[in-house]
Amino acid sequence: MANIFGQAGGHVNLVKILKDGWFPDGTYFFIDMELCAFDLADFIQVAYGHPVSNSSTRVHSQLLSLSHAVEEISSSTSPRQLRFSGITNILTQITAGVKFMHSYNAIHRDLKPGNGT
């Protein structure tokens, strides 16, 4: 899989696959991916004003600056909400990444905010 996506040049909406293969005993297939500082679940928590419990102060400040820089957050509402344009932007990026995977006959079997960046 790393070879297929690597040869294709990857995709901006997918985490890079560094290495993949079978365990020596042949029982499990592994995929080694780049480590991301935060995921979509973290972004959503910060967007709604909730602290991200397992992140560092640096990552939390990155999330805050990202959410304000792209103006995905409507600060005039209480409680805070993601704007519709921000939600459609996120869904468009997810769809583009999944479409790319499908074009190589690959699937993602666990789509959820904690697995999306």
N, C-alpha and C positions, 0 to 999 in steps of 0.2 A: 504494500500500500504506500509506503514512504516513497518508493521508486516511482510509482504511478503519479502521485501528486507532485513529487519533486520534479519529474520530467515535464509536467504540465506547468511548472512555474508557481505552483501553489495558488492560493486564493486569499485575497485580503480579509475575508470574513471567516477564515479557518485558522485554527492553531496549527503551527508547523509540526509535522511529524518528523522526529529526529531519527528514529530507528524502529524497526518492527521485525518480528520473527517468532519462531517457535522456541519454547523452553527446551533445553537439551533432552529431556525425556519425552518430548513431543506431545505432552498433554494439554498445554495452554499456549495460545497465541498472545503475544504482548505488543503493545504500541507505546513507544516512548515519545511523549510530546513536550513541547516547550512549556515552561512554567509561566503562568500569567499572574500578574500582581493582584488582579481582582476579576470577578466574573459578573454576569448580568444580575445575579441575585444580590451581590454587594451594591451594584449601582442602584438597583431598585430600592434597597433599604436606605441608602443615603439620600436618594431622591425624595423619599417620604419622611426624612428627618430622623430615621432610626440609626443608632450606631451599629457599626459592623464589628461584632465581638472578636473575631479572629484576625483582624487586620492591624497592621502597625499604624502609627500616627501618620507616617509618610503616605501610605496607601490611602488612608482615610482622606487626607488633604488632596491627593490626586483625584479621588472620586468626586470630592466637592468641587474642585476646580473644573473638572470635566463636565459635570452637570451644569455648572453656571456658564461655562464657555460655549457650549452648544445650545444653550437656552432651551433645554428640554423640560425645564422645571418652571411651572407657573407659580411665582412667589405671591401672587395676589389671592390665592385660594387658601382656605383653611379647612381641613388639613391640606398639606402640600400634595400636589398631584402632578404627574407627568402630563404634558400637553399631548393632545391627539397627534400632532405632527411628530412628536418625539416617539410615540408608540409606533406609528406607522414606519418611521425611519428604522427603528430596531427590528420590526418584523420583516421589512424589506431586506435588511442585511442578513437576517437568519435565513430567509427564503433563498437569497442568492447563494449563500454557502451550501445549503442543502441541494440546490439545483446543480451546483458544480459537482458535488459528491455523486449525485445520481447520474451525471453524465459519464462517470467512470464506473458505473454499476456498484457503487459503494453506498451503504446506508449508515445512518446514525441511530442506534437502538435506544438511546437514552437522552432525548432532547428535553432539557429543563433549564430554568434560569441559572442553576448552579453549575451547569456545563457549558454555558454560553458566555462569550466574552465580547 
